[in-house]
Amino acid sequence: MQRWLLRRLLEVPLGLALGDIRGCEHVEASSGPIAVLAVAWSRHIVCLSRECFARYLEELRPRGEETACDRCGAHVPPPGPRMTMARLGHTILVAGLCPECLKDGGHEGG
């Protein structure tokens, strides 16, 4: 797994604890581990229940920056960034990456 994706995955539980990331009502009320979906371009996560996921679909569609790589910020010509996913524990992270970052040749160190 790329270190960048690992760092982003580790930000999710820390962000929840600090209040920097918001969760759906099930995540916020949970007293234990719960499977969640996060996207690199959002500070909001949801559980994998059908109703929460359906509401989250709008959040999954990036607006305005859909041509930017989530890792390096570079403009990616059509068809745009390629989607990648990573999982750590109960967290699934989705990110849109340029071809260089996707193959971990990246524009930033790590």
N, C-alpha and C positions, 0 to 999 in steps of 0.2 A: 504494500500500500504506500502511496506517495506520502511523504511527511506533511505536505500541505493539507491533504485530505484528513490525515490523522489529527493535525492541529485543529482543523475546523470541527471534526467530530468531538474532540475533547472540549471545545467551547460550549457545546450544547448543555451538558449538565452544569457546568460552571455558570453559564449565562442564566439558566433557570434558577440556580441558587441565589445569584446576585440580583435577579429581577431584570436583567438585560434582555432576556429572551422570554417571550410569553408562550404559554401552551394553551391548548383547548381546555375546556372545563374538566375533561377526564384526566389530563396531565396535571393540571393545577390541583385537583382534589386527590390525586393518587398519593398513597403513603408508601408505595414500594415501586420497584422497577416496572415500567410500562413501555411497550414498543412504540417508538415515535418515528415520524418522518420529518426531516428538515431539508430545506433547500438553501444553497449557499448565499442566495440573494435576499434572504428574509430573516427577520428576527422573531419569527413565529413558527411554532411546531405544532403538530397534531398527532393524536394517537391513530391507530390504523382502523378504527371503527368506520363503518360505511358512511354514517352521517357526517362525521368530522372530516373524513377524507373528501367527500363530495363538496363540502363547503370550502375546503382548502384548494380545490382545483384552480380557482381563480388566482390564488397566491402562487401557484406553481407556474403560472404564465408570466414570465418577466415582462416588464413594460419599459420601453424606452432604451434599455441597455441590453436588449437581446442579442446584439452583435458584439458585446464585450465578453472577454474571457473572465470568469469568476476568480481566477488565480492571479493573472498578471494585468488584467484590464485592457489588453490589446484588442483592437477592432478585428473581428473575424468576418471576412467577406462571406456572402451567401454560399452555402446554406446556413452559416452561423456556427456558433460553438457546438461542439459535440457533447452530448450528455454522458455523464459518468456517475456511477453510484459507488458508495462505500458503506460498510457496516462495521460498527463497533458496539458490542454488547446489544443493547436494545434500541440503538439509534441507527437509522438509515439516512445517509446524506446524499442529496442529488446536487450536482454542479455542472455547469456548462463550461467546457474548456476548449482553448484553441488547440490546433494539432500539436504544437510544440509542447505545451503543458500536458497534453494528454499522454504523450509518450515520455513525459518526465524530463524533457530536455529543457523545460521551462525558462522563463525570463527572469525569475527570482531565484535566489539560492535556497532551495528546499522544497 
